[in-house]
Each structure stands twice: as structure tokens, then as C-alpha cells.
Amino acid sequence: MPLPTALRDELAANRRDERELAERDKRRGIALWILACCGWSWLGIFCLAWSMHTSDMRYAEPAFWAGLAIGNGGVLFTLLAAYRWGERHGYW
């Protein structure tokens, strides 16, 4: 037995609204992950730049290696967390 037209239209409207909310949450989440990756990159670049501009090797070498670790490691772990987040929410 088919659903009444009014009920079917109401269910379709509810699903459309839910889909729009889900898409909005997905876009917001992806934008936040992108900003986090940019933040890690800029922090790593800052450490690398500081290592080039300091004249004391006791500070320059650790800052250089920290810049590499922060810039690359931060982005890597952020991307892995974003992937797990997307799987948990069913985006991919």
C-alpha cells in the first residue's frame, strides 16, 4: 500500500533539510581541518625561519628540526584525524 502524498512530501522535505544540515556540517568540518593543517604548516615555517635568523647554534639546530617535525608531523596527524572523523561520520 503506497504512502499518502502528504506524508510522502513531508518525509521528503525532512530528508532534504537533514541532507542540507549534514552538508553544512561536512563543509564546516573540512574547513576546520584545512585551517588546522595551515596552522601546523605556518608554525613549522616559523620555527624554520627562526632557525635561519638566530646566530646561536644551540637554538638554531633544535628550532630547525622542530620546524620540520611540527610542520610535517602536525599536518600528517591532522590529516589522519580528519580521515578518521570523516569515516566516523560517514562522509567517505
C-alpha positions as CSV (number, residue, x, y, z in Angstrom):
1,M,0.0,0.0,0.0
2,P,1.6,3.3,-1.0
3,L,2.1,6.2,1.4
4,P,-0.3,9.1,1.2
5,T,1.0,12.0,-0.9
6,A,1.0,14.5,2.0
7,L,3.1,12.1,4.2
8,R,5.5,11.3,1.4
9,D,6.0,15.0,0.7
10,E,6.6,15.7,4.4
11,L,9.2,12.9,4.6
12,A,10.9,14.1,1.5
13,A,11.1,17.7,3.0
14,N,12.5,16.3,6.2
15,R,15.2,14.3,4.4
16,R,16.1,17.4,2.2
17,D,16.5,19.5,5.4
18,E,18.6,16.8,7.1
19,R,20.8,16.5,4.0
20,E,21.4,20.2,3.9
21,L,22.4,20.2,7.6
22,A,24.7,17.3,7.0
23,E,26.4,19.0,4.1
24,R,26.8,22.2,6.1
25,D,28.4,20.2,8.9
26,K,30.7,18.4,6.4
27,R,31.8,21.7,4.8
28,R,32.4,23.3,8.2
29,G,34.4,20.3,9.4
30,I,36.6,20.2,6.3
31,A,37.2,23.9,6.6
32,L,38.4,23.5,10.2
33,W,40.7,20.6,9.3
34,I,42.2,22.8,6.5
35,L,42.7,25.6,8.9
36,A,44.4,23.2,11.3
37,C,46.8,22.0,8.5
38,C,47.6,25.6,7.6
39,G,48.3,26.4,11.2
40,W,50.7,23.5,11.6
41,S,52.4,24.5,8.4
42,W,52.8,28.1,9.4
43,L,54.1,27.1,12.8
44,G,56.7,24.8,11.2
45,I,57.7,27.6,8.8
46,F,58.0,30.0,11.7
47,C,60.4,27.6,13.5
48,L,62.4,27.1,10.3
49,A,62.6,30.9,9.7
50,W,63.7,31.4,13.3
51,S,66.4,28.8,13.0
52,M,67.8,30.7,10.0
53,H,67.7,34.1,11.7
54,T,69.2,33.1,15.0
55,S,73.0,33.3,15.4
56,D,73.4,30.8,18.2
57,M,73.7,27.2,17.1
58,R,72.3,25.9,20.4
59,Y,68.9,27.4,19.4
60,A,69.2,27.2,15.6
61,E,69.6,23.5,15.2
62,P,66.8,22.4,17.6
63,A,64.5,25.0,16.0
64,F,65.3,23.7,12.6
65,W,64.5,20.1,13.5
66,A,61.4,21.2,15.5
67,G,60.2,23.1,12.5
68,L,60.5,20.1,10.3
69,A,58.8,17.8,12.9
70,I,56.0,20.3,13.6
71,G,55.3,21.2,10.0
72,N,55.3,17.7,8.6
73,G,54.1,15.8,11.7
74,G,51.3,18.2,12.5
75,V,49.9,18.1,9.1
76,L,50.2,14.3,8.9
77,F,48.5,13.7,12.2
78,T,45.8,16.3,11.4
79,L,45.1,14.6,8.0
80,L,44.9,11.2,9.7
81,A,42.5,12.6,12.4
82,A,40.4,14.2,9.6
83,Y,40.2,10.9,7.8
84,R,39.0,9.1,10.9
85,W,36.5,11.9,11.6
86,G,35.1,11.5,8.0
87,E,34.8,7.8,8.4
88,R,33.1,8.1,11.7
89,H,30.5,10.5,10.3
90,G,30.1,8.5,7.1
91,Y,31.4,11.1,4.7
92,W,33.8,8.6,2.9
